[in-house]
Amino acid sequence: MTACLWPGDNQRMKEYHDTEWCIPTDDDRYIFEMLTLEGAQSGLSWNIVLSKRDSYKKAFHNFDISCCAELTEHELEGIKEEHQVIKHMAKIRSVKNNAIQTLKIQKEFGSLSAFLWEYVQFTPIIHNRSTDEDIPSQTDLSIQLSKDLKKRGFKFVGPVTIYSFMQAIGMVDDHILTCPFHTSHRTS
């Protein structure tokens, strides 16, 4: 079997590909983590963000949504100065903003997961792509979800970011068909 090529020889990327990418989750904390990291990635490489993941976890209280929603401006500035995160202040502030919006969604829908998974009728979209090059950077669905999240006040949720996010939480399986991690080859 031929695995997806995009992780290359990078061990961190391979581990993410093999153990997380395109695996469905309904864990709001993890979903919020992926939303945060994908937003931080905007304009950068995923490898850079993954290399800073532990620092993000420490800085943002392991992505505890309530804690992130209560961060003060002083604390956000401290995160920029004291932690190895992407030093883009708007991206750092977006974590608090998106946590606040997530709490609103949780109150309205019961969970962030329920809100998001409704877009795919609670069933992952499983593609049968032949090559990595066949994977789009955005889709009509990511464009729609991006618009809806922006209307709800979320930041750093453009359609390309949201498509990567959908892959990250398993709403979409974009492993190439010959990849041992494609849904059709998983045993559990």
Secondary structure, 3 states (H helix, E strand, C coil): CCCCCCCCCCHHHHHHHHHCCCCCCCCHHHHHHHHHHHHHHCCCCHHHHHHCHHHHHHHCHHHCHHHHHCCCHHHHHHHHHHCCCCCCHHHHHHHHHHHHHHHHHHHHHCCHHHHHHHHHCCCCEECCCCCHHHCCCCCHHHHHHHHHHHHCCCCCCCHHHHHHHHHHCCCEECCCCCCCCCHHHCCC
